[in-house]
Amino acid sequence: MTDYGHDLLFGTFVTPGAQGAEHAVDLAVTADRVGLDLVTFQDHPYQPAFLDTWTLLSYVAARTTRVRLSGNVLSLPLRPPAVLARAAASLDILSGGRFELGIGAGAFWDGIAAMGGRRLTAGQGVGALREAIAIIRDLWDTDTRGAVRHDGRYYHVTGAKRGPRPAHDIGIWVGAYKPKMLALTGALGDGWLPTIEYLPQGVASLPELNARIDEAATEAGRPPAAVRRLMNVMNVEFSAAGRGLLGGPPAQWVEQLADLALTHGVTAFLIGGDDHTITERFAAEVAPAVREIVERERG
């Protein structure tokens, strides 16, 4: 059993559709109203059917009061790290400390290149993300004197002033699947944010992938618990008969999520579906029961 001891978070993974745009906003408002912890949005700037995720995050921050917000995950190749650092700090300040930074090395390279971004190999993407995380953290670090300078292979920052300082310690949550990205997550990330449907063996993949992150964290001189484990589950429904992960009655959801927390160390659960009723039932019938089980077992 693996339990990294983090508090539990329950939230949503919302499609930022441009047609009927208010639906995405209303889903976030519903999550805020019913007491969920986190609302996240996909980020595909090359997709004309989607709203720009950063604009949507800012608008939703103004329409909500308590729920935390994040991209899931932001496409680094189309969001320069120094600019992203200032934008993230600004939104965190304006929202009262409710922003977290989900980030990825990039995917769908044809779309990225079509928008003017650099086309990178998988290995180059890892290197670029490593540089970007260092730049972002340096811009947030207002305790260190002197300007930020970074002369890397992928990014150059030559004397940028530090700040603004975020309202809270923003978590950097990395979308990662392959060995090099998992190693980067363990060495530098505050969280690991994959989608269960993209894991090669689903839940059965978690022991091996967690071990890779743990090993990298230890090699970097960090405790494995420094990396929160989050999970997107896109295909969800409440139904009388179970059909796999989060596809049955609420009691089955509760059992499955408690097992993910206590056996695999996953402590943040983000559901797709883009459905108000599912969001409400998730908050009312699932989240409290999972919290109760995990608290009892930890106790």
Backbone bond lengths (Angstrom), bond angles and torsions (degrees), N, CA, C in turn:
res aa  C-N    CA-C-N  psi(-1)  N-CA   C-N-CA  omega(-1)  CA-C   N-CA-C  phi
1 M - - - 1.461 - - 1.520 110.21 -
2 T 1.320 116.72 142.51 1.455 123.34 -179.52 1.518 108.63 -127.39
3 D 1.309 116.14 119.96 1.461 120.15 176.09 1.520 106.85 -137.59
4 Y 1.327 116.00 113.76 1.461 120.45 -176.37 1.519 112.48 -85.62
5 G 1.340 116.87 -2.23 1.451 120.84 169.82 1.513 117.20 84.18
6 H 1.316 118.18 6.88 1.464 119.36 -179.45 1.533 110.85 -74.56
7 D 1.334 114.67 154.71 1.451 119.35 172.35 1.525 109.23 -65.36
8 L 1.318 116.94 153.82 1.455 121.02 -178.21 1.527 111.10 -83.90
9 L 1.328 115.37 140.76 1.459 122.55 175.00 1.527 108.95 -124.83
10 F 1.331 115.83 138.83 1.457 121.68 178.42 1.524 107.89 -126.55
11 G 1.326 115.71 131.75 1.453 117.63 -176.25 1.510 113.13 -159.77
12 T 1.330 115.22 -166.79 1.452 121.82 -174.36 1.525 111.05 -127.58
13 F 1.330 114.55 155.71 1.458 124.33 178.50 1.522 105.82 -121.68
14 V 1.334 116.67 99.27 1.465 122.64 -165.74 1.530 110.43 -101.01
15 T 1.320 115.79 138.89 1.463 121.95 173.99 1.532 108.83 -80.32
16 P 1.332 118.49 123.79 1.476 120.60 -176.17 1.525 112.45 -86.67
17 G 1.314 117.19 57.80 1.458 120.72 -176.46 1.520 112.68 -63.21
18 A 1.327 116.30 135.62 1.465 120.27 179.37 1.522 111.67 -77.83
19 Q 1.331 117.20 -32.39 1.460 120.12 176.82 1.525 108.28 -79.21
20 G 1.311 116.73 125.66 1.455 119.40 -173.19 1.513 110.96 66.91
21 A 1.338 115.77 45.50 1.466 121.34 -171.19 1.518 113.68 -57.65
22 E 1.327 117.53 -30.90 1.456 119.74 -178.27 1.525 112.38 -63.94
23 H 1.347 117.03 -19.98 1.466 119.21 179.63 1.523 110.58 -61.83
24 A 1.328 117.34 -44.21 1.461 120.46 178.73 1.523 110.86 -62.50
25 V 1.318 116.43 -41.70 1.462 120.49 179.12 1.529 110.01 -65.58
26 D 1.322 116.87 -44.71 1.461 120.34 -178.90 1.525 111.72 -63.53
27 L 1.336 117.35 -35.35 1.465 119.97 176.64 1.527 110.82 -62.63
28 A 1.326 116.70 -39.28 1.462 120.28 177.36 1.521 111.01 -66.72
29 V 1.319 117.16 -41.31 1.463 121.15 178.43 1.527 110.21 -63.48
30 T 1.330 117.26 -39.23 1.463 120.74 176.80 1.527 111.00 -62.31
31 A 1.336 116.41 -45.94 1.469 119.73 178.67 1.522 111.31 -59.66
32 D 1.309 116.62 -40.18 1.457 121.74 177.92 1.529 110.58 -64.12
33 R 1.318 116.23 -44.46 1.474 121.58 -176.77 1.524 112.31 -65.69
34 V 1.339 117.63 -39.91 1.466 120.09 -174.47 1.519 112.87 -87.77
35 G 1.330 117.89 -0.95 1.459 119.95 171.88 1.509 116.29 94.77
36 L 1.340 118.55 16.33 1.458 119.17 172.76 1.527 109.47 -69.48
37 D 1.328 115.24 164.27 1.458 120.58 -171.97 1.515 114.25 -95.38
38 L 1.325 117.21 -24.67 1.453 119.40 -165.96 1.525 110.59 -151.24
39 V 1.325 116.54 136.76 1.462 122.94 171.35 1.519 107.51 -123.77
40 T 1.332 116.36 129.23 1.459 120.94 -179.48 1.525 109.95 -127.86
41 F 1.334 115.59 154.73 1.463 121.65 -179.09 1.526 109.97 -129.73
42 Q 1.329 115.72 140.85 1.454 120.08 170.70 1.528 110.13 -58.88
43 D 1.344 115.72 155.66 1.468 119.87 177.80 1.523 109.09 -132.00
44 H 1.319 115.86 104.84 1.464 121.81 177.09 1.531 107.95 -134.57
45 P 1.348 118.11 81.49 1.467 121.01 -173.75 1.527 114.20 -62.02
46 Y 1.329 116.93 -18.54 1.466 122.24 -179.89 1.527 112.14 -87.54
47 Q 1.323 117.86 0.24 1.459 122.73 -175.07 1.534 109.49 -99.76
48 P 1.328 118.25 106.25 1.472 119.29 -175.54 1.514 113.96 -69.43
49 A 1.324 117.99 -13.94 1.456 120.26 177.97 1.528 112.21 -81.62
50 F 1.343 116.56 -5.60 1.461 121.39 -178.38 1.527 110.91 -110.33
51 L 1.318 115.19 148.92 1.455 121.06 167.79 1.519 109.92 -68.05
52 D 1.326 116.90 155.00 1.455 119.55 170.51 1.524 108.67 -65.75
53 T 1.302 115.89 125.16 1.468 120.46 -171.67 1.525 111.97 -65.82
54 W 1.338 117.69 -38.88 1.470 117.76 -178.04 1.531 110.83 -66.64
55 T 1.315 117.02 -39.94 1.460 120.19 176.71 1.525 110.05 -62.24
56 L 1.328 116.04 -41.98 1.466 120.68 179.51 1.522 111.04 -64.51
57 L 1.322 117.91 -43.81 1.464 120.72 178.24 1.528 111.11 -57.84
58 S 1.317 116.16 -43.11 1.462 119.98 -179.07 1.523 111.10 -65.52
59 Y 1.321 116.51 -42.50 1.464 120.85 179.93 1.524 110.47 -65.31
60 V 1.331 116.72 -43.11 1.465 120.57 -179.61 1.525 110.92 -67.09
61 A 1.320 117.64 -35.72 1.467 119.81 177.64 1.522 111.01 -58.26
62 A 1.344 115.92 -35.91 1.463 119.91 179.41 1.523 112.70 -77.41
63 R 1.318 117.37 -18.53 1.462 121.66 -178.34 1.527 113.10 -96.92
64 T 1.324 117.37 -4.27 1.463 121.80 -178.09 1.523 108.93 -124.56
65 T 1.340 115.39 169.21 1.469 118.77 -175.47 1.526 114.50 -125.78
66 R 1.342 118.19 -26.82 1.461 117.78 -173.07 1.527 113.78 -132.49
67 V 1.317 118.84 -25.76 1.456 120.88 -174.06 1.532 110.15 -70.90
68 R 1.337 116.25 143.86 1.455 121.48 176.34 1.529 109.58 -83.33
69 L 1.352 116.19 155.09 1.455 121.64 -172.01 1.521 110.85 -131.23
70 S 1.347 115.35 146.88 1.461 119.49 177.83 1.519 110.25 -159.52
71 G 1.345 115.64 152.31 1.453 120.36 163.42 1.516 108.33 -75.75
72 N 1.329 115.49 152.81 1.468 118.86 -173.23 1.529 110.73 -142.89
73 V 1.355 115.31 74.50 1.461 128.69 -4.31 1.520 108.06 -118.70
74 L 1.353 117.10 157.74 1.454 120.93 -178.85 1.531 110.57 -68.59
75 S 1.328 115.53 139.30 1.463 122.16 -177.66 1.522 109.70 -82.95
76 L 1.318 116.93 102.68 1.465 121.14 -176.01 1.524 113.39 -57.95
77 P 1.331 121.07 -41.37 1.470 118.72 -175.67 1.524 114.29 -60.42
78 L 1.340 118.06 -20.07 1.459 120.68 178.94 1.529 112.23 -108.99
79 R 1.331 117.01 11.77 1.467 120.77 -179.88 1.531 108.23 -138.47
80 P 1.335 118.76 92.92 1.465 121.78 -176.13 1.527 111.35 -53.74
81 P 1.315 117.72 134.93 1.469 119.97 -169.58 1.522 115.40 -62.17
82 A 1.329 118.73 -38.86 1.463 119.21 -179.48 1.526 110.58 -66.73
83 V 1.326 117.20 -41.01 1.458 121.13 176.86 1.530 109.94 -66.47
84 L 1.330 116.32 -41.96 1.458 120.86 178.94 1.524 111.22 -61.27
85 A 1.326 117.48 -38.94 1.465 121.03 179.01 1.523 110.93 -60.70
86 R 1.326 117.28 -45.98 1.460 120.02 179.74 1.528 111.07 -67.73
87 A 1.332 117.21 -40.11 1.460 120.06 178.81 1.522 110.96 -63.16
88 A 1.331 116.88 -43.10 1.465 120.66 -179.86 1.521 111.53 -64.24
89 A 1.322 116.66 -44.86 1.465 120.17 178.51 1.519 110.73 -62.84
90 S 1.326 116.39 -40.54 1.466 120.30 -179.45 1.523 111.09 -63.69
91 L 1.338 116.88 -45.71 1.455 119.63 -179.64 1.524 110.97 -67.55
92 D 1.318 116.99 -34.02 1.461 119.74 177.13 1.529 110.72 -64.81
93 I 1.318 116.63 -41.50 1.466 120.44 178.16 1.527 110.76 -64.67
94 L 1.319 116.33 -48.11 1.463 120.71 -176.59 1.521 112.89 -66.57
95 S 1.339 117.25 -29.22 1.467 120.97 -178.32 1.519 112.92 -92.52
96 G 1.312 118.10 0.48 1.461 120.32 -178.56 1.515 113.12 75.62
97 G 1.336 116.75 37.24 1.462 120.67 175.88 1.506 113.95 80.02
98 R 1.337 117.56 37.09 1.468 120.28 -175.00 1.522 113.54 -113.30
99 F 1.319 118.39 14.19 1.464 119.68 -177.58 1.523 111.18 -107.87
100 E 1.345 116.23 138.86 1.456 122.80 171.67 1.527 107.42 -125.56
101 L 1.322 117.32 150.99 1.464 121.94 -172.69 1.528 110.80 -105.73
102 G 1.326 116.01 94.05 1.457 120.96 168.99 1.516 108.76 -83.47
103 I 1.344 117.23 129.89 1.460 119.97 -172.18 1.518 110.30 -144.96
104 G 1.327 116.03 148.52 1.453 121.34 178.35 1.513 111.42 -135.99
105 A 1.332 116.05 163.08 1.460 121.44 -176.65 1.514 112.47 -76.49
106 G 1.327 117.37 -14.66 1.457 120.75 179.06 1.514 111.91 117.93
107 A 1.310 115.28 148.48 1.462 123.36 175.59 1.521 107.13 -151.64
108 F 1.334 117.42 173.39 1.468 121.42 -179.25 1.531 109.96 54.54
109 W 1.327 114.61 61.64 1.459 120.10 -170.49 1.517 113.25 -66.69
110 D 1.330 118.16 -27.29 1.471 118.94 175.30 1.520 110.47 -61.12
111 G 1.338 116.53 -43.65 1.453 120.63 178.42 1.510 111.98 -66.03
112 I 1.336 116.90 -41.23 1.460 120.64 178.23 1.524 110.50 -61.56
113 A 1.336 117.02 -46.29 1.461 120.72 -179.79 1.531 110.93 -64.24
114 A 1.334 116.49 -36.93 1.464 119.76 179.58 1.524 112.00 -63.36
115 M 1.326 117.22 -26.94 1.460 121.87 179.37 1.536 112.74 -91.84
116 G 1.329 116.72 3.48 1.450 119.83 177.47 1.507 114.96 99.87
117 G 1.336 117.18 2.71 1.451 120.14 178.32 1.519 111.97 -81.06
118 R 1.331 116.38 161.41 1.456 120.34 178.22 1.520 110.73 -76.70
119 R 1.323 116.42 138.06 1.459 121.21 174.19 1.537 107.79 -86.28
120 L 1.318 116.47 118.41 1.459 121.81 -177.83 1.520 110.41 -116.87
121 T 1.321 115.25 154.44 1.466 119.75 168.93 1.527 108.68 -76.14
122 A 1.324 116.18 169.57 1.466 119.50 179.32 1.521 111.02 -59.27
123 G 1.332 116.88 -43.73 1.463 119.96 -179.94 1.518 112.06 -65.69
124 Q 1.335 117.30 -39.13 1.462 120.36 177.31 1.523 110.96 -65.40
125 G 1.338 116.58 -37.29 1.460 120.01 178.11 1.514 112.05 -60.36
126 V 1.338 116.69 -39.25 1.462 120.33 177.70 1.520 110.50 -64.16
127 G 1.332 116.18 -44.58 1.467 119.62 178.96 1.515 112.34 -62.53
128 A 1.332 116.92 -40.46 1.459 120.18 179.20 1.522 111.19 -65.40
129 L 1.324 117.10 -40.01 1.464 120.25 179.62 1.522 110.52 -66.65
130 R 1.319 117.17 -37.93 1.465 120.27 177.82 1.526 110.44 -60.20
131 E 1.327 116.64 -45.26 1.470 120.32 177.76 1.530 110.92 -64.18
132 A 1.322 116.11 -41.79 1.462 120.11 -176.51 1.519 112.00 -62.91
133 I 1.325 117.13 -42.30 1.463 120.40 -179.95 1.531 110.21 -61.10
134 A 1.323 117.10 -41.11 1.471 120.14 178.04 1.525 111.00 -62.77
135 I 1.328 117.01 -42.60 1.468 120.32 179.86 1.524 110.88 -64.87
136 I 1.313 116.40 -45.50 1.466 120.66 -179.28 1.523 110.72 -59.18
137 R 1.308 116.47 -47.13 1.471 119.09 -178.55 1.526 110.95 -66.81
138 D 1.322 117.44 -35.50 1.467 119.44 177.78 1.530 110.99 -64.96
139 L 1.319 117.79 -40.85 1.472 120.04 179.16 1.524 111.09 -64.52
140 W 1.317 117.73 -33.71 1.468 121.18 179.08 1.520 112.40 -76.26
141 D 1.325 117.59 -20.93 1.471 122.21 -173.85 1.519 110.28 -82.98
142 T 1.314 115.83 92.55 1.466 120.06 -179.67 1.526 112.27 -90.12
143 D 1.333 117.48 -1.42 1.461 120.59 177.35 1.526 111.57 -81.09
144 T 1.306 116.78 -25.86 1.459 121.21 179.55 1.530 109.64 -83.44
145 R 1.302 116.12 136.43 1.465 120.33 -178.93 1.524 109.54 -83.96
146 G 1.324 115.13 154.47 1.453 120.40 176.72 1.516 112.45 93.90
147 A 1.308 115.22 158.91 1.456 121.51 -178.89 1.531 110.66 -76.66
148 V 1.324 114.95 165.42 1.466 121.40 179.16 1.525 108.53 -88.71
149 R 1.321 114.66 129.69 1.457 120.73 175.97 1.523 108.82 -131.78
150 H 1.300 114.60 130.44 1.467 119.49 179.50 1.524 107.84 -146.02
151 D 1.309 116.04 116.07 1.459 121.40 179.74 1.520 107.70 -114.51
152 G 1.317 115.86 83.52 1.447 120.95 -175.23 1.515 112.20 -104.97
153 R 1.310 115.56 -174.51 1.455 121.15 178.10 1.529 111.20 -74.96
154 Y 1.331 115.79 -31.36 1.462 120.13 -173.10 1.528 113.48 -112.35
155 Y 1.326 117.31 -27.12 1.461 120.68 -176.77 1.513 109.88 -135.49
156 H 1.345 114.98 143.59 1.463 121.49 177.95 1.525 108.01 -129.37
157 V 1.317 115.86 123.59 1.459 122.03 175.16 1.521 106.24 -124.13
158 T 1.306 116.50 121.05 1.465 119.83 -171.06 1.518 110.83 -122.03
159 G 1.320 115.87 77.58 1.456 120.25 173.69 1.511 115.18 93.87
160 A 1.335 117.99 25.70 1.469 120.48 177.95 1.522 109.89 -66.94
161 K 1.306 116.83 136.41 1.461 120.70 176.64 1.526 109.27 -73.36
162 R 1.317 116.07 147.43 1.464 122.05 -178.49 1.528 110.84 -78.85
163 G 1.339 114.99 150.94 1.446 120.47 175.68 1.518 112.17 107.07
164 P 1.351 115.29 172.68 1.470 124.94 -1.74 1.526 111.75 -72.34
165 R 1.316 114.97 160.03 1.456 120.71 177.85 1.526 108.88 -79.15
166 P 1.335 118.91 131.53 1.467 120.47 177.66 1.524 111.64 -60.87
167 A 1.324 115.78 158.98 1.463 120.84 179.26 1.521 112.04 -70.49
168 H 1.335 117.40 -24.21 1.472 121.27 175.08 1.525 107.66 -145.73
169 D 1.316 116.91 172.82 1.466 120.64 179.28 1.525 108.92 -72.57
170 I 1.314 116.55 98.37 1.457 121.31 -178.18 1.527 109.54 -65.57
171 G 1.330 115.75 130.34 1.450 119.80 174.87 1.512 111.13 -79.62
172 I 1.326 116.91 138.62 1.463 122.10 173.42 1.529 107.30 -102.70
173 W 1.322 115.75 108.61 1.464 123.28 -176.02 1.515 108.53 -105.68
174 V 1.317 117.05 123.12 1.455 122.27 -170.50 1.530 110.61 -103.20
175 G 1.323 116.08 128.97 1.452 120.89 170.90 1.519 109.00 -81.34
176 A 1.332 117.74 113.69 1.472 120.41 -171.11 1.527 110.57 -145.09
177 Y 1.352 115.15 144.99 1.465 120.89 178.99 1.526 112.58 -137.62
178 K 1.310 117.07 -38.12 1.464 121.25 -174.69 1.534 110.55 -89.55
179 P 1.360 116.90 161.92 1.469 120.12 -173.94 1.529 115.35 -53.69
180 K 1.341 118.48 -44.89 1.463 119.22 -177.36 1.526 111.90 -67.23
181 M 1.322 116.73 -36.93 1.469 119.79 177.85 1.523 110.75 -70.55
182 L 1.322 117.35 -37.08 1.462 119.90 176.89 1.523 110.66 -64.97
183 A 1.345 116.37 -38.27 1.469 119.71 177.52 1.524 110.65 -65.26
184 L 1.337 117.12 -41.09 1.461 120.07 176.27 1.523 110.91 -61.18
185 T 1.326 116.48 -41.39 1.467 120.81 179.86 1.523 110.83 -60.73
186 G 1.322 115.71 -44.82 1.462 119.15 179.21 1.511 113.03 -65.37
187 A 1.318 116.61 -36.46 1.463 120.42 -176.75 1.518 113.18 -79.44
188 L 1.349 117.44 -33.13 1.466 119.84 -169.71 1.523 115.04 -127.89
189 G 1.319 118.51 -22.73 1.450 120.46 -170.80 1.520 113.88 -81.56
190 D 1.329 114.08 157.99 1.463 120.96 171.36 1.524 111.12 -96.87
191 G 1.333 116.53 -10.25 1.453 120.14 -179.52 1.513 110.75 -163.17
192 W 1.328 115.63 155.68 1.461 123.54 175.45 1.517 107.31 -114.01
193 L 1.353 116.77 124.12 1.458 121.26 -172.45 1.530 110.92 -127.61
194 P 1.336 118.13 82.80 1.459 121.48 175.44 1.527 111.21 -99.32
195 T 1.324 115.49 172.97 1.455 123.37 172.38 1.521 108.25 -108.80
196 I 1.318 117.59 127.64 1.465 121.26 -172.44 1.520 111.38 -59.60
197 E 1.327 117.71 -35.36 1.460 119.88 -178.59 1.527 112.53 -67.16
198 Y 1.333 118.23 -17.78 1.461 121.30 -179.80 1.527 112.97 -94.53
199 L 1.314 117.93 -6.42 1.457 120.26 177.09 1.530 108.98 -76.41
200 P 1.324 118.58 139.49 1.471 120.38 -172.04 1.519 114.21 -58.67
201 Q 1.314 117.72 -35.36 1.457 121.48 179.77 1.528 111.84 -123.94
202 G 1.313 117.43 24.48 1.446 120.07 179.36 1.516 111.82 61.07
203 V 1.310 116.28 -137.26 1.468 121.33 -178.57 1.525 111.32 -59.00
204 A 1.331 117.60 -32.39 1.462 121.01 -179.17 1.525 112.24 -63.73
205 S 1.334 117.95 -17.18 1.464 120.99 178.03 1.524 112.99 -77.56
206 L 1.335 116.99 -18.35 1.463 119.73 -168.09 1.529 114.58 -63.16
207 P 1.347 121.24 -41.56 1.466 117.83 -179.55 1.530 113.44 -58.11
208 E 1.321 117.18 -43.83 1.468 119.81 -179.85 1.519 111.56 -67.36
209 L 1.331 117.58 -44.04 1.460 120.15 -177.04 1.528 111.22 -69.85
210 N 1.332 116.99 -40.07 1.468 119.87 174.28 1.524 110.92 -59.74
211 A 1.327 116.91 -40.30 1.461 120.29 -178.82 1.526 111.37 -63.43
212 R 1.333 116.77 -37.58 1.467 119.94 178.23 1.528 110.53 -64.04
213 I 1.324 116.61 -42.26 1.463 120.37 178.43 1.522 110.10 -66.04
214 D 1.325 116.61 -44.26 1.468 120.60 -179.57 1.526 111.25 -60.25
215 E 1.334 116.11 -43.40 1.462 120.10 -179.26 1.523 110.85 -63.43
216 A 1.324 116.48 -43.35 1.462 119.61 -179.84 1.526 111.23 -66.38
217 A 1.323 116.77 -38.55 1.463 119.83 178.07 1.528 110.20 -62.34
218 T 1.310 116.11 -46.07 1.465 120.47 -179.31 1.518 110.96 -62.16
219 E 1.346 117.05 -43.06 1.469 120.36 178.53 1.516 111.65 -62.43
220 A 1.346 116.74 -29.61 1.465 120.77 179.03 1.520 112.73 -86.15
221 G 1.330 116.78 3.07 1.457 120.42 179.29 1.513 113.77 80.71
222 R 1.326 116.37 22.88 1.468 121.33 -179.26 1.524 109.22 -115.48
223 P 1.333 117.96 149.32 1.455 119.54 171.89 1.525 109.84 -72.60
224 P 1.323 119.70 141.81 1.468 120.60 177.15 1.525 113.23 -53.74
225 A 1.331 116.77 -30.41 1.464 120.57 -179.83 1.521 112.59 -68.67
226 A 1.335 117.96 -8.08 1.467 119.66 175.58 1.515 111.49 -67.75
227 V 1.326 117.02 -16.44 1.468 121.94 -177.40 1.528 109.04 -108.76
228 R 1.323 116.62 107.53 1.465 120.53 174.58 1.529 109.47 -67.05
229 R 1.332 117.19 143.80 1.462 121.19 176.55 1.527 108.15 -106.22
230 L 1.340 115.59 118.30 1.460 122.90 178.24 1.520 108.11 -110.45
231 M 1.336 116.95 166.14 1.457 119.27 179.55 1.519 111.17 -152.53
232 N 1.349 115.91 127.61 1.459 121.89 168.70 1.523 109.34 -88.92
233 V 1.327 116.22 135.90 1.465 121.56 170.35 1.522 105.67 -125.90
234 M 1.327 116.28 109.82 1.457 120.00 -171.40 1.525 113.18 -83.11
235 N 1.322 117.05 -42.49 1.467 121.37 -172.68 1.525 109.42 -95.97
236 V 1.320 116.20 94.12 1.456 121.13 -175.51 1.525 109.96 -127.20
237 E 1.328 115.16 150.98 1.463 120.90 172.44 1.518 109.02 -164.05
238 F 1.322 115.96 150.71 1.456 121.33 169.58 1.524 107.24 -93.62
239 S 1.322 115.73 125.11 1.457 120.47 -179.61 1.520 109.25 -148.23
240 A 1.321 115.84 163.12 1.469 120.58 -178.90 1.521 111.49 -69.73
241 A 1.330 116.31 -38.93 1.462 120.75 -178.38 1.516 109.76 -104.70
242 G 1.321 116.94 135.00 1.453 121.24 -178.32 1.514 111.91 -71.90
243 R 1.333 116.71 143.77 1.463 121.27 175.97 1.522 109.48 -140.25
244 G 1.297 116.84 55.40 1.455 120.69 178.62 1.514 112.21 95.04
245 L 1.338 115.85 -157.34 1.460 121.34 -174.39 1.523 111.08 -69.58
246 L 1.334 115.83 123.68 1.471 124.25 177.60 1.530 111.12 53.30
247 G 1.319 114.85 47.99 1.452 120.33 177.87 1.511 113.24 -133.58
248 G 1.335 117.13 24.91 1.454 120.75 -177.40 1.514 111.76 -137.44
249 P 1.329 116.89 -154.86 1.462 120.42 179.75 1.526 111.37 -71.54
250 P 1.332 118.40 163.79 1.462 120.81 -178.40 1.522 113.97 -53.28
251 A 1.337 117.32 -38.64 1.471 119.41 -179.57 1.520 111.35 -60.35
252 Q 1.323 116.92 -35.71 1.465 120.14 178.12 1.521 110.79 -69.49
253 W 1.339 116.73 -41.87 1.467 120.03 174.63 1.524 110.14 -55.31
254 V 1.326 116.87 -46.60 1.462 121.48 -177.46 1.525 110.38 -60.25
255 E 1.317 116.43 -47.60 1.468 120.82 -179.28 1.527 111.07 -61.04
256 Q 1.317 116.83 -43.88 1.461 120.50 -177.27 1.524 111.99 -68.29
257 L 1.321 117.84 -42.24 1.460 120.22 -178.69 1.527 111.34 -71.24
258 A 1.316 117.57 -37.37 1.464 119.54 176.15 1.527 110.64 -62.94
259 D 1.337 116.47 -38.19 1.468 119.81 177.57 1.523 110.99 -66.38
260 L 1.338 117.39 -41.13 1.464 119.55 177.22 1.525 111.17 -59.93
261 A 1.332 116.43 -37.82 1.462 119.83 -179.56 1.523 111.64 -70.80
262 L 1.316 116.64 -48.41 1.465 120.83 -171.20 1.523 113.09 -83.83
263 T 1.314 117.96 -29.52 1.455 121.29 -178.45 1.521 112.44 -94.27
264 H 1.339 116.85 -36.28 1.462 120.49 -173.33 1.521 114.05 -117.59
265 G 1.320 118.19 -0.78 1.459 120.44 174.91 1.507 115.87 76.75
266 V 1.341 117.76 12.76 1.464 120.31 178.05 1.523 108.00 -78.96
267 T 1.327 116.64 126.00 1.469 119.01 -175.89 1.524 113.23 -128.03
268 A 1.322 117.51 11.22 1.460 120.77 172.26 1.520 107.76 -139.56
269 F 1.330 115.97 125.93 1.454 122.39 -172.96 1.523 109.08 -121.53
270 L 1.333 116.60 118.60 1.460 122.74 -175.46 1.518 108.64 -119.43
271 I 1.315 117.02 118.13 1.456 120.64 -174.16 1.526 111.57 -104.10
272 G 1.340 115.41 142.81 1.449 121.98 171.76 1.518 110.28 -87.04
273 G 1.313 115.18 -158.33 1.454 120.19 178.50 1.509 114.29 107.48
274 D 1.331 117.86 -30.20 1.480 121.99 177.52 1.520 111.76 51.54
275 D 1.332 116.48 46.32 1.467 121.17 -173.70 1.528 109.49 -131.19
276 H 1.328 116.31 126.50 1.468 120.34 -178.67 1.532 112.05 -62.95
277 T 1.316 117.28 -42.60 1.461 120.20 -176.94 1.524 110.96 -65.18
278 I 1.327 116.97 -42.90 1.463 119.86 177.69 1.529 110.06 -62.32
279 T 1.320 116.54 -42.27 1.464 120.40 178.66 1.525 110.94 -59.41
280 E 1.323 116.79 -45.58 1.461 121.08 -178.99 1.529 111.38 -64.84
281 R 1.323 117.35 -44.22 1.468 119.96 -179.54 1.530 111.15 -68.34
282 F 1.319 116.98 -35.90 1.458 121.24 176.76 1.524 109.94 -58.01
283 A 1.328 116.07 -44.45 1.466 120.54 -179.32 1.519 112.22 -71.08
284 A 1.330 117.38 -39.87 1.466 120.65 -172.17 1.516 113.52 -86.24
285 E 1.331 117.68 -38.52 1.463 120.97 -169.98 1.522 114.48 -107.74
286 V 1.326 117.41 -19.03 1.467 119.70 -174.75 1.527 111.56 -109.10
287 A 1.320 117.09 -55.97 1.462 120.26 -172.95 1.532 113.52 -55.62
288 P 1.344 119.77 -48.21 1.469 118.10 -178.80 1.531 112.98 -62.73
289 A 1.322 117.02 -37.18 1.465 120.03 -178.63 1.521 111.20 -69.84
290 V 1.339 117.74 -38.29 1.461 120.09 177.05 1.527 109.78 -65.21
291 R 1.318 117.26 -43.56 1.470 120.09 178.08 1.528 110.61 -57.93
292 E 1.305 116.56 -42.49 1.464 120.43 -177.74 1.525 110.84 -63.01
293 I 1.336 116.76 -44.87 1.458 120.31 -179.05 1.519 110.51 -63.77
294 V 1.333 116.47 -46.40 1.460 119.41 -176.77 1.520 111.11 -66.33
295 E 1.323 117.28 -40.27 1.460 119.62 177.14 1.523 111.18 -62.18
296 R 1.322 116.08 -41.57 1.471 119.54 179.58 1.517 111.62 -64.52
297 E 1.325 117.60 -44.40 1.457 120.75 -178.70 1.526 111.21 -68.72
298 R 1.318 116.43 -37.85 1.467 118.51 177.52 1.524 111.25 -68.50
299 G 1.327 115.01 -34.78 1.448 119.21 -178.65 1.513 114.41 -67.35
